[in-house]
Amino acid sequence: MNQSPSSPPSKHNAIAAWVFGSLILLFYIGVFIFAPAELPDYKHKQLAIFSALLCALFTFFFVGTLKLTLEVKNKWSKLGIQGGGGAAAFVLILGWWNNPDFTPVHIKKDIAEIKSSIEETKENAVSIKNDTQTIVSLLQNELSVKNTQIAFLQTQIQTQKPEISAKAKELAKQIPDTADNYALALKAIAEERFDVAMQLLDKAQVEQETGLANIYTAKGDTQYYQGLYAKAAQWYQKALALKPDDPVILNATGLMLHYAGQYDQAKPLVQRSLAISEKALGKDHPTTKTIRENLKALQSRQKP
């Protein structure tokens, strides 16, 4: 009996390609219609590997039907070409499934991981807030007039506005735009946006972001850096009513009254400031020395 001739390898490859191609189509129809938007990590990996295997087998047999492969005479060379195509498809599909931006099904985050992420976000927020508070404290200190000496007024009348230090300007750059109104107000003072600073301080006062003494002192600083000494003195006096033993506010108030020509009112404030500063900081502290020089200047200007 004559045996029927066996089917050519290309036909076998075509049939297998159709079979695995149909399975891939059905698989992805099921995934896109029935699969949830998110799956646990282990299930996601199972689907990814299964999908990659289907695509690799489809590519393996499909490459076997191509003319380029059919023209190769060596059996092992053909298998090498088909195997290379299958391996490339496997890697490509796995990469697709593991890309969070393009994967057809996302990985469901573990509850513990979500909590950890939330805690980390909170810690970062607290860290940023703490850093901002430190910068605000440094800027507040830099903008204060505690280190301003008034001795130069003995020989000339001040005609120029006080200059904001380079350090204050550098600190202001580090305050983020998301900071509270008080911090943004100090930033505005350092950047010489005085009208904006006063508006922000009003908002900070309404929202009770900081103590009234800080608000009034900052408003005094705003007037001081514009050369409006009488108005600055009024704000410092309001702050002083709330913190009567604060050496910085005492000195600032005395300085502003001196600048405004009210020497008799200025002297006792600077004297109190010096006494408190000597007790708290010591006689040789730079701030104490500056206040002492201010008092000497006041005494020399005071009328007999």
Backbone as a ProteinNet text record, in pm:
[ID]
protein_1_A
[PRIMARY]
MNQSPSSPPSKHNAIAAWVFGSLILLFYIGVFIFAPAELPDYKHKQLAIFSALLCALFTFFFVGTLKLTLEVKNKWSKLGIQGGGGAAAFVLILGWWNNPDFTPVHIKKDIAEIKSSIEETKENAVSIKNDTQTIVSLLQNELSVKNTQIAFLQTQIQTQKPEISAKAKELAKQIPDTADNYALALKAIAEERFDVAMQLLDKAQVEQETGLANIYTAKGDTQYYQGLYAKAAQWYQKALALKPDDPVILNATGLMLHYAGQYDQAKPLVQRSLAISEKALGKDHPTTKTIRENLKALQSRQKP
[TERTIARY]
84.6	0	87.5	42.5	115	76.8	178.7	152.2	128.7	33.6	4.3	121.2	154.3	267.4	237.5	342	323.5	312.5	240.9	222.6	355	379.8	504.2	511.1	634.2	651.8	584.6	583.4	523.8	375.6	307.9	165.5	142.7	229.5	220.6	240.6	337.3	363.6	244.5	181.9	66.7	-50	-74.9	-184.6	-157.8	-35.2	-0.4	-9.1	32.4	25.6	-119	-209.7	-351.8	-408.6	-368.6	-419	-376.2	-246.8	-197.7	-241.4	-256.8	-309	-451.5	-533.6	-671.8	-674.7	-584.5	-579.1	-539.6	-446.5	-405.4	-522.3	-597.6	-712.5	-815.5	-847.8	-945.1	-894.5	-766.1	-706.8	-721.2	-686.8	-691.7	-833.9	-924.3	-1065.2	-1112.4	-1073.9	-1109	-1046.3	-919.6	-849.8	-916.2	-942.6	-995.8	-1142.4	-1215.7	-1358.4	-1382.5	-1316.6	-1349.9	-1248.2	-1125.4	-1023.6	-1044.8	-1022.5	-1033.8	-921.5	-938.5	-836.7	-706.4	-716.3	-596.2	-602.2	-484.8	-472.9	-355.9	-360.6	-243.1	-119.6	-6.5	119	139.3	109.3	135.2	43.7	-82.5	-174	-134	-89	-41.9	75.2	167.7	283.6	240.3	142	92.8	34.1	-47.7	-106.6	1.7	97.9	204.6	284.7	321.4	400.3	318.6	191.1	105.9	88.5	65.4	50.1	178.6	292	420.4	448.7	410.7	429.9	344.3	218.5	129.8	186.4	229	283.1	414.3	494.8	620.7	596.1	500.3	467.4	407.2	317.1	259.9	369.5	462.2	570.4	661.9	689.6	775.1	720.1	591.2	531.8	504.5	473.1	445.9	572.5	685.1	812.9	844.4	799.4	822.6	749	647.4	571.9	628.4	722	775.5	868.9	874.7	954.7	1101.9	1147.8	1288.8	1328.2	1238.6	1267.4	1257.7	1159.5	1139.6	1257.8	1327.3	1440.5	1565.8	1563.5	1678.2	1670.6	1776.5	1776.6	1810.2	1894.7	1938.4	1828.5	1794.2	1686.7	1715.9	1840	1874.4	1877.3	1912.2	1910.2	1767.4	1675.2	1534.1	1483.3	1517.1	1473	1533.6	1658.3	1723.6	1651.9	1612.6	1540.9	1405.4	1334	1203.4	1216.9	1318.5	1339.8	1374.7	1454.9	1490.5	1369	1280.7	1157.6	1068.7	1056.6	974.4	1029.1	1162.1	1224.6	1206.3	1220.1	1201.4	1058.6	961.3	821.1	796.5	857.3	840.1	889.3	1008.9	1067.3	984.3	939.7	862.2	730.7	660	530.5	549.1	652.9	679.7	709.8	786.5	816.5	691.3	600	474.1	391.6	379.5	299.4	360.1	491.4	557	580	532.7	541.2	415.6	428.5	309.5	224.7	284	208	126.3	165.9	101.5	41.8	66.4	16.9	-136.4	-192.3	-338.4	-406.4	-333.5	-386.8	-281.8	-321.6	-226.7	-213.2	-102.3	-76.7	-142.1	-218.5	-282.8	-178.6	-166.8	-69.3	-116.3	-21.8	-50.9	-87.7	-180.4	-226.2	-109.5	-20.5	96.3	183.1	195.3	275.4	209.8	75.6	2.7	20.3	5.9	23.6	164.6	261.9	400.7	422.3	359.7	371.6	308.5	191.8	123.4	208.8	264.1	348.8	471.4	529.4	647.4	612.2	493.6	448.2	429.1	368.9	347.5	480.8	576.2	707.7	777.3	764.9	824.8	760.5	626.8	554.9	598.2	611.4	655.1	796.9	882.9	1021.8	1028.7	947.7	945.6	894.7	789.1	732.5	834.8	906.2	1007.8	1119.8	1162.6	1268	1222.8	1097.2	1042.9	1036.7	993.9	985.8	1124.6	1225.6	1362.2	1406.3	1377.7	1414.3	1340.1	1210.3	1130.2	1188.9	1228.8	1288.2	1417.8	1500.3	1626.4	1600.4	1500.9	1469.3	1411.5	1325.8	1268.3	1379.4	1476.4	1589.2	1674.6	1692.4	1776.3	1710.9	1578.3	1507.4	1492.4	1504.8	1486.6	1596.1	1566.3	1659	1745.1	1755.1	1828.2	1976.1	2032.3	2175.7	2204.8	2101.1	2120.2	2176.4	2284	2342.5	2293.4	2277.9	2225.6	2331.3	2454.3	2558.5	2581.4	2560.3	2589.6	2498.2	2385.6	2292.7	2343.8	2449.4	2502	2564.6	2610.9	2680.5	2602.5	2498	2422.2	2278.2	2191.5	2051.7	2035.3	1964.4	1947.9	1853	1898.7	1816.5	1786.2	1851.6	1831.5	1759.2	1682.5	1612.6	1712.7	1684.5	1773.8	1781.1	1895.3	1913.1	1884	1821.4	1795	1919.7	1961.7	2087.5	2079.6	2195.3	2203.4	2159.2	2190	2150.3	1998.6	1930.8	1784.3	1725.8	1782.9	1734.1	1755.2	1867.7	1896.9	1802.3	1774	1679.9	1539.6	1502.7	1369.8	1348.8	1455.1	1444.8	1411.2	1444.4	1424.5	1284.6	1205.5	1068.5	978.4	913.5	830	702.7	645.3	522.1	402.8	419.2	311.1	313.6	407.6	418.3	298.8	284.5	170.6	190.7	86.5	87.2	198.1	222.3	325.4	463.6	493.9	622.8	635.7	526.8	529.1	541.4	488.3	501.1	646.1	716.2	858.5	937.3	899.9	963.9	942.8	820.5	788.8	866.6	885.1	963.3	1106.7	1165.9	1304.2	1317.2	1208.8	1209.6	1156.8	1135	1090.5	955.1	869	730.4	644.2	654.7	600.9	448.3	382.6	235.6	183.2	248.5	209.4	232.8	343.5	375.7	267	220.4	117.2	-13.6	-47.6	-169.5	-159.1	-44.1	-23.9	-25.7	29.4	28.7	-113.2	-195.6	-336.9	-405.6	-377.2	-436.3	-385.2	-255.7	-198.1	-260.1	-290.9	-353.9	-495.8	-570.6	-707.8	-707.6	-613.6	-607.8	-527.3	-478	-405.8	-291.3	-211.2	-100.2	16.5	27.2	133.1	83.5	162	119.5	109.7	24	5.6	134.8	216	343.1	430.6	432.8	510.4	452.2	318.7	252.9	287	271.8	298.2	445.9	534.4	677.6	709.2	650.8	673.8	618.1	503.8	449.1	541	598.8	696.8	818.4	865.5	979.3	946.6	821.4	778.8	789.6	746.6	755.2	899.6	975.2	1114.6	1195.3	1179.9	1259	1212.2	1102.2	1058.8	1100.8	1165.7	1208.6	1098.1	987.4	873.3	884.9	974.2	1011.9	900.9	826.9	719.3	612.4	577.9	479.9	535.1	663.9	726.6	721.7	747.6	746.2	608.6	503.5	367.4	342.2	389	370.5	455.9	578.4	665.1	607.4	546.7	486.6	368.8	293	184.6	240.3	350	413.2	468.8	524.5	583.5	478	356.1	247.5	215.7	241.4	215.9	337	456.8	580.5	669.3	634.7	706.4	851.7	891.1	1028.2	1111.2	1064.4	1138.6	1247.3	1375.9	1482.9	1488	1453	1456.2	1352.2	1229.1	1122.4	1151.3	1204.1	1241.6	1342.7	1445.5	1549.6	1494.6	1412.9	1356	1267.3	1186.4	1098.5	1181	1284.7	1371.7	1438.8	1484.9	1549.8	1454.2	1331.6	1235.4	1197.3	1180.4	1150.1	1266.9	1387.9	1507	1507.4	1482.9	1480.3	1372.8	1262.8	1152.4	1175.5	1291.9	1325.7	1270.8	1213.6	1155.1	1256.8	1364.6	1478.1	1443.9	1364.6	1331.5	1254.5	1168.5	1091.8	1177.7	1276.6	1358	1455.6	1513.3	1620.6	1579.6	1468.6	1435.4	1408.8	1360.7	1336.2	1467.6	1564.6	1693.9	1767.1	1749	1810	1754.7	1624.8	1564.4	1611.8	1620.7	1667	1808.6	1894	2032.5	2039.7	1960.9	1962.5	1918.9	1814	1763.4	1863.1	1921.7	2017.2	2143.1	2191.4	2310.6	2284.2	2164.6	2130	2110.7	2047.1	2014.6	2130.5	2204.4	2307.6	2450.1	2464.9	2598.2	2645.9	2737.5	2782.7	2863.7	2924.7	3012.3	2943.2	2816.3	2744.4	2731.6	2744.3	2735.4	2607.9	2494.7	2369.4	2374.1	2427	2439.3	2529.5	2641.5	2733.2	2666.8	2586.5	2519.4	2418.6	2341.4	2243	2312.9	2428.6	2504.5	2550.1	2594.5	2635	2515.4	2401	2280.4	2245.5	2259	2228	2323.6	2451.4	2548.2	2511.3	2466.4	2427.4	2306	2213.6	2094.6	2131.1	2218.4	2258.4	2330	2408.6	2481.2	2387	2277.1	2181.2	2078.2	2061.7	1958.8	1990.6	1891.2	1910.7	1927.7	2008.7	2031	1904.8
-120.1	0	124.3	221.1	347.6	433.8	484.7	574.6	716.4	780.9	920.4	1007.9	1101.2	1188.7	1273.8	1292.4	1375.5	1522.6	1596.8	1740.8	1813.3	1912.4	1988.5	2063.1	2087.5	2157.9	2295.5	2366.9	2500.3	2495.7	2385.8	2372.3	2350.1	2267.2	2245.5	2376.7	2453	2581.2	2675.6	2676.2	2763.8	2725.3	2595.3	2549.4	2588.3	2562.1	2595.4	2745.6	2823.8	2969.1	3015.6	2954.5	2988.5	2949.6	2834.6	2787.6	2883.2	2912.7	2999.4	3144.6	3185.8	3320.3	3334	3228.8	3230.2	3231.4	3152.7	3150.3	3287.9	3353.3	3487.4	3584.8	3576.4	3664.8	3643.2	3515.9	3484.8	3527.5	3506.5	3543.2	3692.9	3775.9	3920.1	3974.4	3908.7	3946.8	3924.6	3810.6	3781.9	3880.4	3915.5	4008.2	4145.5	4198.1	4333.8	4342.9	4232.7	4236.1	4194.4	4088	4029.5	4055.7	4082.9	4101.1	4232.8	4236	4361.6	4458	4582	4682.8	4654.8	4591.6	4560.7	4417.4	4354.6	4217.7	4211	4116.4	4096.9	4065.8	4093	4079.5	3939	3835.1	3698.5	3661.3	3706.3	3678.3	3757.1	3879.5	3960.7	3892.7	3836	3766.4	3641.9	3568.3	3449.3	3484	3588.3	3631.3	3679.3	3753	3805.6	3692.1	3591.4	3478.4	3396.7	3372.1	3295	3367.1	3497.6	3577.9	3575.9	3589.1	3589.4	3455	3345	3212.4	3192.9	3234.1	3223.5	3301.4	3422.2	3506.4	3449.2	3390.1	3331.1	3210.6	3125.1	3008.5	3050	3150.4	3200.3	3250.7	3330.3	3387	3276.6	3176.5	3065.2	2997.7	2964.6	2894.6	2989.2	3114.3	3209	3236.7	3250	3271.9	3153.3	3033.9	2914.8	2917.5	3003.5	3012.6	3118.5	3197.5	3305.5	3251.8	3323.2	3281.1	3272.8	3368.9	3372.2	3241.8	3192	3068.4	2947.7	2949.1	2835.3	2815.4	2925	2914.8	2859.7	2855.4	2799.7	2647.4	2585.4	2439.7	2362.7	2421.4	2351.3	2354.7	2236	2224.1	2303.2	2293	2360.2	2513.2	2556.7	2701.3	2753.8	2674	2714.2	2724.4	2622.5	2624.4	2742.9	2775.9	2890.6	3020.6	3037.1	3159.2	3165.9	3052.3	3048.7	3073.1	3007.3	3025	3167.7	3233.3	3373.1	3463.5	3437.7	3516.5	3496.1	3368.5	3338.8	3403.4	3396.6	3456.4	3608	3672	3817.3	3854.8	3776.4	3803.4	3785.6	3682.9	3656.4	3775.2	3822.6	3935.5	4062.4	4085.9	4206.2	4208.8	4097.3	4092.2	4104.3	4041.3	4056	4202	4268.2	4409.4	4494.9	4460.3	4533.8	4517.9	4396.3	4370.1	4433.7	4446	4500.3	4650.2	4713.4	4859.7	4920.2	4992.2	5042.2	5137.9	5200.2	5295.8	5228.2	5107.6	5044.8	4907	4849.7	4715.5	4709.7	4603	4592.8	4574.2	4522.3	4503.3	4552.2	4642.3	4698.5	4609.4	4627	4549.1	4618.6	4541.3	4596.2	4607.1	4726.4	4747.4	4681.6	4623.8	4562.8	4671.3	4639	4736.9	4790.3	4701.1	4743.2	4840.3	4812.3	4899.7	5036.6	5037.4	5163	5245.5	5176.4	5245.8	5301.5	5221.5	5265.8	5388.9	5387	5500.2	5625.1	5606.4	5720	5777.3	5688.5	5733.6	5807.6	5754.3	5819.3	5958.4	5969.6	6099.9	6197	6145.8	6230.8	6276.3	6182.1	6216.2	6321.1	6306.8	6406.1	6542.7	6542.1	6667.8	6734.7	6653	6706.4	6760.3	6686.2	6729.6	6862.8	6875	7000.6	7114.8	7084.3	7186.1	7230.4	7133.3	7166.5	7248.8	7210.9	7286.2	7429.6	7443.5	7576.9	7659.5	7597.7	7668.7	7716	7632	7671.4	7791.6	7787.7	7899	8026.2	8011	8126.5	8187.9	8102.8	8152.4	8228	8172.8	8239.5	8371.7	8371.5	8493.4	8599.2	8556	8648.3	8713.9	8635.1	8686.1	8781.5	8746.8	8828.6	8962.8	8964.2	9087.7	9181.1	9127.5	9211	9316.6	9425.1	9538.4	9537.3	9420.3	9413.7	9446.2	9419.7	9443.3	9577.7	9660.6	9789.1	9891.1	9952	10054.7	10192.3	10282.8	10415.3	10524.6	10484.1	10583.1	10674.1	10621.2	10700.8	10822.5	10822.2	10934.6	11056.3	11037.9	11150.8	11254.8	11216.2	11309.3	11343.2	11265	11294.8	11245	11307.4	11266.1	11155.3	11051.4	10936.9	10974.3	10958.4	10991.5	10869.5	10759.6	10639.6	10533.3	10453.6	10343.2	10236	10162.9	10053.9	9947	9884.1	9779.6	9642.1	9558.3	9420.2	9338.5	9259.4	9186.3	9080	9045.7	8940	8805.4	8784.8	8659.4	8647.2	8758.4	8756.1	8724.9	8781.2	8755.8	8610.5	8552.7	8413.8	8320.3	8350.4	8270.4	8277.3	8394.1	8411.9	8322.7	8300.6	8215.2	8071	8030.8	7892.1	7865.5	7970.2	7952.2	7915.6	7799.7	7756.8	7839.1	7843	7918.2	7856.6	7732.5	7664.5	7692.5	7774.3	7804.8	7887.3	7903.3	7979.7	8129.3	8206.6	8349.9	8424.1	8386.1	8454.2	8434.6	8310.2	8281.6	8356.4	8357.3	8427.4	8578.2	8628.1	8771.3	8808.5	8725.7	8750.8	8743.1	8647.8	8634.7	8762.3	8816.1	8938	9057.8	9065.4	9175.7	9170.3	9050	9034.2	9066.7	9047.9	9077.4	9218	9296.4	9436.5	9450	9351.9	9360.4	9393.5	9519.1	9557.2	9557.8	9602.4	9600.8	9457.6	9366.7	9225.5	9170.3	9211.2	9163.9	9203.6	9327.5	9372.8	9296	9269.5	9192	9049.9	8988.9	8852.4	8848.9	8952.4	8958.7	8975.2	9050.2	9062.8	8926.2	8849.9	8716.6	8624.3	8632.8	8549.4	8581.2	8709.6	8749.8	8694.1	8700.6	8648	8497.7	8428.2	8282.4	8235	8332.9	8302.4	8202.7	8231.1	8141.9	8153.5	8269.2	8290.6	8392.7	8419	8512.8	8655.3	8734.3	8873.7	8953.4	8921.2	8993.5	8975.6	8854.4	8829.5	8906.6	8910.2	8983	9131.5	9189.8	9332.7	9364.5	9276.9	9299.2	9296.1	9199.1	9189.6	9311.9	9362.8	9484.6	9603	9604.8	9708.6	9698.3	9573.5	9553.3	9603.7	9579.8	9623.8	9775.3	9846.8	9993.5	10040.5	9969.7	10007.2	10004	9898.1	9885.7	9980.3	10048.6	10153.9	10292.1	10295.1	10422.9	10497	10429.1	10491.1	10461.4	10533.9	10499	10524.5	10632.1	10660.6	10551.5	10507.8	10400.1	10268.3	10244.9	10123.1	10121.9	10238.6	10247.9	10212.2	10252.8	10222.2	10071.6	10001	9854.8	9786.3	9834	9773.4	9796.8	9914.1	9942	9847.7	9813.5	9716	9579.2	9541.1	9412.4	9414.9	9531	9543.7	9532.3	9577.2	9566.1	9420.6	9332.4	9189.3	9117	9166.6	9106.8	9216.6	9266.7	9383.1	9357	9230.5	9200	9137.4	9151.4	9096.9	9196.4	9160	9257.1	9300.7	9210.4	9245.3	9351.5	9332.7	9430	9561.1	9551.7	9672.8	9755.6	9689.3	9759.5	9817.9	9737.4	9785	9906.6	9903.1	10016.4	10140.2	10120.1	10232.7	10291.2	10205.4	10253.2	10335.6	10285	10356.3	10491.5	10494.9	10621.9	10718.8	10664.6	10747.9	10802.8	10714.8	10758.6	10864.6	10852.3	10947.4	11075.3	11080.8	11201.1	11205.2	11095.7	11092.4	11029.8	11104.6	11050.3	11015.8	11101.3	11077.5	10947.8	10912.4	10788.3	10667.5	10691.3	10580.6	10528.5	10620.6	10582	10475	10487.5	10384.2	10246.9	10245.2	10116.6	10046.2	10121.6	10061.8	10021.3	10099.9	10062.9	9928.9	9910.6	9783.6	9670.1	9699.5	9598.4	9554.1	9650	9618	9532.5	9568.4	9493.2	9348.6	9330.2	9195	9115.7	9182.2	9114.5	9074	9160.9	9127	9005.6	8999.4	8888.9	8759	8768	8647.5	8600.9	8695.7	8659.7	8682.4	8769.6	8801.8	8937	8998.1	9132.6	9137.1	9025.5	9025.2	8971.7	8940.8	8890.8	9003.7	8972.6	9078.4	9162	9099.3	9173.8	9269.6	9222.4	9307.4	9426.8	9402	9510.9	9615	9567.4	9659.6	9746	9682.4	9757.6	9860.4	9823.1	9915.2	10037.4	10012.9	10123.8	10213	10149.4	10226.9	10317.7	10262.9	10342.6	10461.1	10438.8	10549	10656.8	10613.7	10711.3	10789.9	10723.9	10793.1	10894.9	10856	10946	11070.6	11050.5	11165.7	11257.8	11205.2	11287.6	11352.8	11297.5	11348.6	11490.8	11576.2	11715.1	11725	11819.9	11835.9	11890.2
0	0	0	-72.4	-78	42.3	113.5	225.7	176.3	239.9	200.2	241.1	156.6	187.9	311.4	395.6	516.3	479	563.6	538.2	554.1	473	482.9	615.2	666.1	793.6	796.1	681.5	678.3	711.7	669.7	698.2	847.4	908.2	1052.2	1128.3	1085.5	1149.6	1136.8	1019.1	995.6	1085.4	1096.7	1183.1	1328.9	1372.9	1511.2	1536.8	1437.5	1451.4	1465.8	1384.4	1393.7	1530	1580.9	1710.5	1821.8	1827.7	1935.5	1917.1	1791.4	1766.2	1816.7	1795.8	1844.8	1996.9	2058.3	2204.1	2261.2	2194.3	2238.8	2229.8	2117.1	2098.6	2208.5	2233.5	2338.5	2475.9	2498.8	2627.6	2653.7	2554.6	2576.3	2577	2504.5	2516.1	2659.1	2716	2854.4	2951.8	2927.1	3016	3014.8	2895.8	2885.8	2926.5	2915.2	2951.1	3096.4	3138.1	3267.1	3379.2	3343.6	3447	3522.5	3653.4	3729.5	3692.7	3731.6	3700.2	3772.8	3888.6	3966	4015.9	4023.2	4074	4172.1	4265	4352.3	4269.6	4326.4	4253.4	4195.4	4275.5	4227.6	4111.4	4114	4002.4	3877.3	3899.7	3787.3	3718	3795.8	3738.5	3661.2	3714.4	3645.5	3509.1	3505.8	3377.7	3281.8	3333.8	3248.5	3185	3264.6	3212.6	3113.9	3147.6	3056.7	2923.7	2931.4	2809.4	2726.5	2793.2	2722.1	2655.8	2723.5	2664.4	2540.6	2547.6	2431	2312.5	2340.1	2231.9	2178.3	2267.8	2223.3	2132.9	2170.2	2087.5	1954.5	1959.3	1833.5	1741	1798	1715.5	1662.8	1747.1	1705.7	1580.1	1581.9	1466.9	1350.9	1381.6	1273.5	1193.7	1263	1193.5	1102.4	1142.7	1059.7	927.8	914.6	789.1	695.2	743.6	661.6	554.2	445.8	330.8	366.7	450.4	490.1	558.4	645.2	718.1	626.7	535.5	444.9	352.8	320.1	227.7	295.5	429.2	501.1	495.8	454.3	433.5	561.5	643.4	763.4	870.1	923.1	1020.8	1147.4	1195.2	1318.9	1301.9	1185.3	1158.2	1162	1103.2	1106.9	1250	1330.1	1469	1545.6	1508.9	1574.7	1543.4	1416.5	1376.9	1448.3	1449.4	1514	1665.6	1724	1868.3	1904.9	1821.9	1847.3	1842.9	1742.7	1733.9	1855.3	1900.3	2017.3	2143.8	2160.4	2279.3	2281.9	2164.3	2156.2	2194	2145.5	2178.2	2328.2	2387.2	2529.8	2613.4	2581.6	2655	2634.5	2511.9	2480.3	2557.8	2561.8	2631.2	2781.6	2836.4	2979.4	3015.9	2929.7	2953	2950.1	2857.8	2847.7	2976.3	3024.8	3144.1	3269.2	3270.8	3389.5	3383.6	3275.4	3265.7	3328.7	3440.5	3511.2	3429.1	3327.3	3246.4	3136.5	3094.5	2979	3006.9	3122.5	3151.8	3142.4	3086.3	3075.9	3211.5	3308.9	3444.1	3543	3630.7	3726.7	3849.8	3919.9	4040.9	4159.6	4235.2	4354.2	4465.1	4520.3	4626.1	4755.6	4822.9	4951.1	5052.8	5143.9	5242.4	5324.3	5360.9	5439.9	5359.9	5230.2	5143.8	5130.9	5119.2	5108.6	5236.7	5351.8	5478.9	5491.8	5447.7	5453.9	5366.7	5247.3	5155.8	5215.5	5280.8	5343.1	5455.8	5537.1	5647.7	5597.5	5489.2	5431.4	5380	5317.1	5267.5	5383	5491.7	5608.9	5667.6	5675.1	5730.4	5644.8	5512.3	5422.7	5441.4	5456.7	5476.5	5606.8	5712.5	5842.3	5832.1	5759.2	5742.5	5668.8	5561.4	5484.9	5572.5	5651.8	5740.3	5843.3	5901.6	6001.2	5941	5819.6	5751.5	5726.5	5683.1	5655.7	5783.5	5892.6	6020.3	6065.7	6041.6	6076.6	5994.5	5865.1	5776.3	5816	5848.8	5891.4	6018.1	6111.3	6236.4	6208.4	6119.8	6085	6013.2	5923	5848.8	5941.9	6032.6	6131	6212.1	6252.2	6328.8	6245.2	6117.2	6029.4	5997.8	5987.8	5953.9	6073.5	6194.2	6313.6	6319	6388.9	6392	6518	6583.3	6710.2	6694.3	6575.7	6556.7	6489.9	6477.2	6410.9	6509.4	6472.6	6557.5	6513.2	6609.2	6576.2	6593.8	6623	6649.1	6528.5	6408	6288.3	6278	6349.6	6343.1	6420.4	6495.7	6571.5	6480.6	6366.3	6277.9	6152.4	6121.4	6001.2	6016	5944.8	5944.4	5842.7	5884.2	5794	5680	5558.6	5442	5356.8	5381.5	5301.9	5383	5312.6	5378	5417.9	5526.1	5566	5456.6	5446.1	5346.6	5406.7	5327.1	5368.6	5339.4	5435	5421.6	5312.1	5258.5	5156.6	5214.6	5343.2	5407.3	5413.7	5445.1	5450.6	5313.4	5210.2	5075.1	5035	5077.8	5045.4	5121.1	5245.3	5323.9	5263.3	5214.8	5156.5	5035	4959.6	4840.4	4876.4	4998	5040.1	5095.7	5111.9	5161.6	5044.4	5047.9	4934.2	4923.3	4803.9	4781.7	4853.3	4902.3	4973.3	5123.5	5168.5	5311.4	5357.2	5489.3	5540.5	5516.8	5547	5516.9	5591.1	5716	5793.7	5730.6	5693.4	5629.2	5496.5	5419.5	5290.3	5309.7	5422.3	5450.6	5476.2	5556.6	5580.8	5450.4	5365.9	5233.6	5152.4	5158	5083.4	5136.8	5269.1	5327.3	5274.6	5277.8	5231.1	5083.8	5008.8	4864.9	4835.8	4943	4932.4	4863.9	4882.8	4836.2	4958.9	5001.5	5132.2	5137.5	5030.5	5029.6	5039.9	4966.8	4972.1	5112.4	5174.6	5308.9	5408.4	5400.8	5493.6	5472.2	5347.3	5318.2	5374.7	5357	5407.3	5560.6	5623.2	5769.4	5823.4	5750.6	5789.2	5784	5678.2	5665.4	5775.9	5803.8	5909	6044.6	6065.2	6190.8	6201.5	6092.3	6091.8	6116.3	6052.4	6063.6	6185.2	6264.3	6388.1	6365.3	6262.4	6228	6326.8	6390.7	6490.1	6590.4	6694.4	6797	6745.6	6810.1	6768.3	6779.1	6878.5	6894.4	6770.4	6714.4	6592.3	6474.1	6465.3	6356.3	6364.2	6484.8	6500.8	6475.1	6522.3	6499.5	6350	6277.8	6133.3	6060.8	6107.8	6047.3	6074.3	6195.9	6225.1	6135.6	6112.2	6021.8	5881.5	5837.4	5704.2	5691.5	5795	5792.4	5807.1	5889.3	5912.5	5783.7	5706.1	5583.9	5473.5	5497.5	5405.1	5454.8	5572.1	5628.5	5700	5729.5	5797.7	5947.5	6014.1	6151	6252.1	6236.8	6331.7	6326.5	6203.9	6190.2	6242.9	6218.2	6269.5	6422	6483.8	6630.3	6685.7	6614.8	6661.2	6664.4	6562.1	6559.5	6664.9	6682.6	6784.3	6924.6	6945.2	7075.6	7102.9	6997.6	7013.3	7050.3	6985.2	7017.2	7158.6	7197.6	7330.2	7440.5	7411.1	7508.9	7538.4	7441.5	7459.7	7518.2	7486.5	7538.1	7596.1	7714.2	7768.7	7806.5	7820.9	7861.4	7749.5	7627.8	7514.2	7474.4	7489.4	7461.2	7314.6	7223.8	7081.2	7049.9	7102.3	7076.7	7148.9	7271.3	7345.9	7267.4	7218.6	7143.8	7014.3	6942.4	6816.6	6838.9	6945.2	6975.1	7008.4	7092	7126.1	7003.2	6912.8	6790.5	6705.3	6689	6604.6	6664.8	6797.2	6862.3	6846.9	6854.5	6832.4	6690.2	6592.2	6452.8	6430.6	6505.7	6491.1	6572	6642.2	6717.1	6858.1	6907.3	7041.1	7138.3	7165.9	7238.9	7384.2	7449.7	7590.3	7608.9	7512.6	7521.7	7484.2	7400.9	7351.1	7456.9	7535.9	7628.3	7729.8	7802.1	7901.3	7839.6	7718.3	7651.9	7620.2	7569.9	7537.1	7665.4	7772.3	7900.3	7950	7943.5	7983.9	7893.9	7765.2	7670.8	7704.3	7739.9	7774.2	7900.5	8001	8126.5	8105.4	8027.1	8000.4	7916.7	7817.2	7729.1	7804.6	7894.3	7974.1	8062.6	8116.9	8205.3	8127.9	8010.3	7933.3	7845.5	7786.3	7688.5	7738.1	7836.6	7885.1	7833.5	7903.8	7867.6	7738.7	7701.8	7584.6	7458.4	7466.6	7349	7246.2	7115.2	7012	7020.6	7048.6	7059.2	7177.6	7289.7	7408.4	7380.6	7314.1	7279.8	7190.3	7093.6	7002.6	7078.2	7167.3	7245.7	7334	7389.4	7474.2	7393.1	7269.7	7182.5	7149.5	7129.8	7102	7220	7340.9	7459.6	7470.7	7441.7	7446.5	7346.5	7226.2	7124.4	7169	7233.1	7282.5	7390.8	7479.4	7588.4	7536.3	7430.4	7374.1	7298.7	7246.6	7172.4	7263	7385.9	7473.8	7518.8	7514	7552.4	7703.5	7748.4	7894	7962.3
[MASK]
++++++++++++++++++++++++++++++++++++++++++++++++++++++++++++++++++++++++++++++++++++++++++++++++++++++++++++++++++++++++++++++++++++++++++++++++++++++++++++++++++++++++++++++++++++++++++++++++++++++++++++++++++++++++++++++++++++++++++++++++++++++++++++++++++++++++++++++++++++++++++++++++++++++++++++++++

